[in-house]
């Protein structure tokens, strides 16, 4: 595998389309994953980061 901070896969899907199963499988394969439920759970810290990304002010990989 490549460096942990290097983006390797983007898996995007609508709600109830298997995104959590995909995240779990990628975790088991050793990838560092991020699911949007983590944003909802940590809105105070992650919310502003994602708003900056959407506005084009930042491009952070968590």
C-alpha positions as CSV (number, residue, x, y, z in Angstrom):
1,X,0.0,0.0,0.0
2,X,1.0,3.6,-0.4
3,X,1.5,6.3,2.2
4,X,-1.4,6.6,4.6
5,X,-2.1,10.2,3.7
6,X,-2.3,9.5,0.0
7,X,-5.9,9.3,-1.2
8,X,-6.5,5.9,-2.8
9,X,-10.2,5.4,-3.0
10,X,-13.3,7.5,-3.0
11,X,-16.4,5.5,-2.4
12,X,-19.5,7.6,-2.6
13,X,-23.1,6.4,-2.3
14,X,-26.5,7.4,-1.2
15,X,-27.9,6.5,2.1
16,X,-28.8,2.8,2.5
17,X,-26.6,1.7,-0.5
18,X,-23.9,-0.3,1.4
19,X,-21.5,2.5,2.3
20,X,-21.0,1.1,5.8
21,X,-20.4,-2.4,4.5
22,X,-17.9,-0.9,2.1
23,X,-16.2,1.0,4.9
24,X,-16.0,-2.1,7.0
25,X,-14.5,-4.2,4.2
26,X,-11.9,-1.5,3.4
27,X,-11.0,-1.2,7.1
28,X,-10.4,-4.9,7.2
29,X,-8.1,-4.6,4.1
30,X,-6.0,-2.0,6.0
31,X,-7.3,1.2,4.4
32,X,-7.8,4.3,6.5
33,X,-11.5,5.2,5.9
34,X,-13.8,8.0,6.8
35,X,-17.6,7.7,6.9
36,X,-20.0,10.6,7.0
37,X,-21.6,9.3,10.2
38,X,-18.3,10.4,11.9
39,X,-19.0,13.9,10.8
40,X,-22.5,13.8,12.3
41,X,-21.1,12.3,15.5
42,X,-18.3,15.0,15.8
43,X,-20.1,18.0,14.2
44,X,-18.4,20.5,16.3
45,X,-14.9,19.6,15.0
46,X,-15.6,18.1,11.6
47,X,-18.5,20.2,10.5
48,X,-16.4,23.4,9.9
49,X,-13.7,21.3,8.1
50,X,-16.2,20.0,5.6
51,X,-17.9,23.3,5.1
52,X,-14.4,24.7,4.1
53,X,-13.9,21.9,1.7
54,X,-17.4,22.5,0.1
55,X,-16.7,26.2,-0.2
56,X,-13.3,25.5,-1.9
57,X,-11.2,27.0,1.0
58,X,-9.5,23.7,1.9
59,X,-8.9,20.2,0.8
60,X,-8.3,18.1,3.9
61,X,-8.1,14.4,4.2
62,X,-9.1,13.1,7.5
